[in-house]
Amino acid sequence: EGNEPGDSTKITYRELLHKVCQFANVLRSQGVKKGDRISIYMPMILELVVAMLACARIGALHSVAFAGFSADSLCERILDCSCSLLIT
């Protein structure tokens, strides 16, 4: 379910697994490996969940900054965790 009361999406476990594996392969193709730090800057949408699970699948650490954060706050989080990739 999204931020708005009417925002919702239904997905099966099989569809979710397929999307997570696809995105994990994208992350691997970008050079992300186990132990890397990744920041995720997205609103509450299905792709946020897919990105978090894909990071967990390959062993990358993730930090979520929801879309309400300012550019300065996001910059501080990125620098603090020394992330190598930002997913938006």
Stockholm file with secondary structure:
# STOCKHOLM 1.0

chainA/1-88         EGNEPGDSTKITYRELLHKVCQFANVLRSQGVKKGDRISIYMPMILELVVAMLACARIGALHSVAFAGFSADSLCERILDCSCSLLIT
#=GR chainA/1-88 SS CCSSTTCCCCCCHHHHHHHHHHHHHHHHHTTCCTTCEEEECCCSSHHHHHHHHHHHHHTCEEEECCTTSCHHHHHHHHHHHTCSEEEC
#=GC SS_cons        CCSSTTCCCCCCHHHHHHHHHHHHHHHHHTTCCTTCEEEECCCSSHHHHHHHHHHHHHTCEEEECCTTSCHHHHHHHHHHHTCSEEEC
//
